[in-house]
Amino acid sequence: MHITAELNYLRMAPRKVRVVADAIRGKRVPEAERTLRFLARRASGPLAKLLKSAIANAKHNFQINDVATLRVREIRVDQGPTLKRTQPRAMGRAFRIHKKSSHIRIVLETTGPAPERKRSRKADIAVVTEQTREAGGDADRIEKPSREREGKISERPNVPAPTLARRIFRRKSI
């Protein structure tokens, strides 16, 4: 099932809007919203608004309440009409200024249920065991659960994959 939303005559050059559109193409909707929220581009605001409109269309027209099952199937940025203006230059000349506009179309599709989230880091929180309580004198001693006790022995710790925001804003010198 395809859910569409359109934004026409956006007064921004399509080349600049396509950079932001490429960042969310193919992502699930919650991840796309997060990406748009943290991108430091002017086009991310109107695209976030358009994505919210597509989500509202899905809820109203197709009774899809679980946003996590939606994915950005297609996002297309086309050029709209260009406003032609002139700017005065030296010796009586005039240069043309092209103020471009964009037409944006977003298509969402429903997928299966969202994958289960991986185990959270709640295991790193200190836990007071019953042995510690019964000891009486050492009531302040806290034991942290280890991965060996949970049956999950790993050679290297869980390192999250770099997100788009981390890749965009990373320092060039390491």
N, C-alpha and C positions, 0 to 999 in steps of 0.2 A: 504494500500500500504506500502510495507516494503523497506527501503533504507538501504543498508549495506556498511560497510567499514571495512577493515582488516589491522592489523598491525602485521607482523610476525617477529620473531627473535629479539624482544626487549630484550636487555641485562639487565634485571631486574628480580628479583625473582617474580614468580607469586603471592606468598603470600603477598608481599608488594604492588603489583599492584591491587590486589583484594580489599584492604582497600579503595583505591581511587575509584575503579569501583563501590563499594557498595554505595558510597556517592552520585553518580549521577544516579543510576538505578531508572527508573520510573519517572524521573523529566522531565519537559518541557525543551527544548533546551536552551532558554536564561538563565533559572535558573541553568542549568547544567554548562554552560559556566562560570557564575559568581562563582559557587562553585569551579570549577577547578582553576579559577584565584586566589582565596584566600586561597586555601589549601596549607599548607607548607609541601608538600610531593614531592619527586623527580619524582614520577610517574605521577603527575598531568600535567606536561608539554607535554609528549608524548600523554597522553589521550586527552588533549585539542586539540592538532594537529590532532588527529584521528577524534575527533568530528567535527572539521572544514572541514575535508575531507568528512565526511558523509554529511554535510550540502551542500558542493559543489556538491556532487553526486546528492542530491535532486534537486538542482537548475538546474544542467545541464541535467540530465537524465529524470527528471520528471516535470520540469518547475514549481517547488514549490518555489515561491518567498517569501512567508510569513513564516519566521523561527519560529514564535511564535506558529504555528499550529503543529510543530513537537514535538515528545516526545520520550525519550530514552526507547524503548520497551524492549530491551535485550542488555546486555553487558556481554560477556563471556571471561574469562581469562584462557587460558590453558597453560600447561607447554610445552615449546619447548625443543630442545636438550640441554643437559648439557655438558659444557666444563670441562674436568677433568684435573686438574693441581696438581702438587706435591709441597710441601713446606718442605725444609730440617728442621729436628728437631735434638735434642741432640742424641749423641751416634750413629750417622750414620743412624738414622731412617728417614723415609719420610712420611708425612701425606698428605692425599688427600684433595684437595680443589675443591668443586663443584661450578662452575660458571653457574648459571641457567639462562634460557631465557624464554620469554613468547610469546605466540600468543594471540592477542586480536581481538575480533570481536564485532562490535557494530551494532545494528539494530535499526533504527528509524522508527516510524510510524506516519502517519498523523492523526490528530484528528480534531474535529470540530474547529470553530474559537476560538481564545483565549478568555478567559473570560474578561469582562470589568474590568478595574482597578477601585479600590475603590476610593472614593472621596479623592482628595489630600488635603494637609494641607494648601492650598492657603487661606482658610477661616480665618486662624490665622493672615494673613497679615492685617495691619491696613488699613481702608478705610475712606476716607474723604467723608462725606455725603454732600448733597446739603444744608441741614440746617446749617451745619458748614460754608459753603462758604457764605451763605446769612447773617450769623451773623456779618460778617465783623470784629469785634474786636477780636474774638476768632478764627482767621484763622489757628492758629497753633494747635488747639485742634483736636485730631483725635479720632474717635470712632471705636472700634473693633467690628466686627460682632459677635454675640453670637449664640450658637446652638439653643436657644429657638426661635429666630427670623426666623431661616431657617426651622423651623418645625420639627427639629430632637432633641428631648430631650433625653438625655442618662444619666443614673445614674452613670456610670463610664467612664472615658476617654478611647479612643481607645488605646489599648496596643498591639503593633505588636507581632506576634508569634516569638519565638526565632529561628533564622536561624541556619543552620548547622555550619557556621563559629563561631557564638556566642556560640553554645554548645561546640564546640571543644576547644575554647580558653578561656572559663570562668575560673575564679579563683576557687580553691578548697575550700578556706576558705572564708566564707561569714561574 
